[in-house]
Amino acid sequence: MNILHLDSSARKDESISRKLAKDLVNNLKKDNDQVTYRDISSNIPFIAGIKGAGFIIPEEERNEEDKKLFKFSDELVDELLAADTIVISTPIYNFGPPAAAKAWFDMVARAGRTFAYEPTGPKGLIEGNKKVYLIVSSGGVPIDSPVDFCTPWFKQALNFLGITDIKVIDASQLNKSDENLKKAQQEVNSL
């Protein structure tokens, strides 16, 4: 099994979502499994100046900066396509996902590689029953509440690419109580 582990919290050692994701990956990993780790909280460029959504620039029109961006995007897409299981840790920042998570998604949403435009609308091209574990932490925002724009955004973004098997692990409202953290730890340890 190939596991893709993505961390998006700007916090490093103090991050609850990172710790839960690390524990989950350790629990899921078997002897011969391969883990690809990427900290998407930094070093993911924000897309600017790209002509159209989904990296639609004919190869002959790409400048040197475009070529570098496409090369890095190809690397991220290849990691995603190779994964059987994807573990994503994310905090909720100001009701939504971290900007770095959006930057990562912008880099993997590639017309012709991860989605296609059809007469009925976009279609996700990622096939093969990929399982996603989405670990969501927050200080005060309850998961799946009217003010949680992070969890539904991740679900929509992944569905857009064709990934629909998403298990959310709730580590929310940590400023109020550690009850959800205890439940999340139990859930992670049971997998």
C-alpha positions in Angstrom: 0.0 0.0 0.0 1.1 3.5 -0.8 0.2 6.1 1.8 0.3 9.8 1.1 0.6 11.9 4.3 -0.1 15.6 4.0 0.2 18.0 6.9 -1.1 21.6 6.4 -0.9 23.2 9.9 1.5 26.1 10.2 2.2 24.9 13.7 4.9 22.2 13.8 5.6 20.4 17.1 2.6 21.9 18.8 0.1 20.9 16.1 -2.6 18.5 17.3 -3.7 17.6 13.7 -0.1 16.7 12.8 0.3 14.5 15.9 -2.9 12.7 15.2 -2.0 12.2 11.5 1.5 10.8 12.4 -0.1 8.4 14.9 -2.7 7.3 12.2 0.0 6.7 9.6 2.0 4.6 12.1 -1.2 2.6 12.8 -2.1 2.1 9.1 1.4 1.3 7.9 2.3 -2.3 7.4 5.9 -3.7 6.9 6.1 -3.2 3.2 4.0 -0.1 2.8 5.5 3.0 1.4 4.8 6.4 3.0 5.2 9.6 1.0 5.3 12.6 3.4 4.7 16.2 2.3 4.4 19.2 4.6 2.1 21.4 2.5 2.2 24.2 5.0 5.1 25.8 3.3 6.9 25.6 -0.1 3.7 25.2 -2.1 3.6 28.1 -4.5 0.4 30.1 -5.0 -0.7 30.1 -8.6 -0.6 33.5 -10.2 -0.7 34.4 -13.9 -1.9 30.9 -15.0 -4.1 31.2 -18.1 -7.3 29.4 -17.1 -8.1 26.9 -14.4 -6.5 23.5 -14.3 -3.1 24.6 -15.7 -4.3 25.0 -19.3 -1.2 26.5 -21.0 -0.1 24.9 -24.3 3.5 23.6 -23.9 4.9 25.9 -26.6 3.5 28.9 -24.7 5.0 28.1 -21.3 7.8 30.4 -20.1 10.5 29.2 -17.7 8.4 30.0 -14.6 5.5 28.1 -16.0 7.7 25.1 -16.8 8.9 25.0 -13.2 5.4 25.3 -11.9 4.2 22.5 -14.2 7.1 20.3 -13.1 6.3 20.7 -9.4 2.6 20.3 -10.1 3.4 17.0 -11.9 5.3 15.8 -8.9 2.4 16.5 -6.6 -0.1 14.9 -9.0 2.1 11.8 -9.3 2.2 11.5 -5.5 -1.6 11.7 -5.3 -2.2 9.3 -8.2 0.2 6.7 -6.7 -1.5 6.8 -3.3 -3.9 4.1 -2.1 -4.5 5.8 1.2 -4.3 9.6 1.8 -4.0 11.0 5.3 -4.6 14.8 5.4 -4.2 16.8 8.6 -5.7 20.3 8.7 -6.6 22.9 11.3 -9.5 25.2 10.7 -8.1 28.7 10.3 -10.7 31.5 10.4 -13.5 29.1 9.5 -11.8 27.6 6.5 -8.8 25.5 5.4 -5.3 26.9 5.6 -4.3 28.9 2.5 -1.5 26.4 1.9 -4.0 23.6 1.6 -5.8 25.6 -1.1 -2.4 26.2 -2.8 -1.8 22.4 -2.8 -5.2 21.7 -4.3 -4.7 24.3 -7.0 -1.5 22.5 -7.9 -3.1 19.0 -8.2 -6.4 20.2 -9.9 -5.1 19.6 -13.4 -7.4 19.5 -16.4 -6.8 16.2 -18.3 -4.9 14.6 -15.4 -7.1 14.8 -12.3 -10.3 16.1 -13.8 -11.9 16.7 -17.2 -14.5 19.0 -18.5 -17.5 17.2 -20.0 -20.8 18.5 -21.5 -22.5 17.8 -18.2 -19.7 19.5 -16.2 -16.4 18.6 -14.6 -15.6 14.9 -14.0 -13.0 13.6 -11.5 -10.4 11.4 -13.2 -8.8 9.9 -10.1 -9.9 6.3 -10.0 -9.2 3.4 -7.8 -10.8 3.2 -4.4 -8.6 5.7 -2.6 -9.3 6.1 1.0 -8.9 9.5 2.6 -8.6 10.1 6.3 -9.2 13.8 6.9 -8.1 14.9 10.4 -9.6 18.3 11.3 -8.7 20.2 14.4 -10.1 23.6 15.6 -10.1 25.8 18.6 -13.7 26.6 18.6 -15.4 25.8 15.3 -17.5 22.6 15.5 -17.0 20.2 12.6 -19.8 20.2 10.0 -21.4 23.2 11.7 -22.7 26.2 9.6 -19.4 28.0 10.3 -17.1 25.1 9.3 -16.1 25.9 5.7 -12.9 23.7 6.0 -14.4 20.2 6.1 -17.0 20.7 3.3 -14.3 22.4 1.2 -12.0 19.4 1.5 -14.8 17.0 0.7 -15.8 19.1 -2.4 -12.3 19.5 -3.6 -11.5 15.8 -3.3 -14.9 14.8 -4.8 -14.1 17.1 -7.7 -11.0 15.0 -8.4 -13.0 11.7 -8.1 -12.1 10.8 -4.6 -15.2 10.1 -2.6 -14.2 7.7 0.3 -13.5 10.3 3.0 -13.4 9.5 6.7 -13.4 12.7 8.8 -11.7 12.5 12.2 -13.0 15.2 14.4 -10.6 17.0 16.8 -12.6 20.2 17.0 -13.4 22.7 19.7 -10.2 22.1 21.6 -10.4 25.4 23.4 -13.6 24.3 25.0 -12.8 20.8 26.0 -10.5 17.9 25.3 -13.4 15.5 24.8 -13.2 15.5 20.9 -9.4 15.1 21.2 -9.8 12.0 23.3 -12.4 10.6 20.8 -10.1 11.4 17.9 -7.2 9.7 19.6 -9.3 6.6 20.3 -10.5 6.6 16.7 -6.9 6.9 15.3 -5.7 4.1 17.6 -8.6 1.8 16.5 -7.6 2.0 12.8 
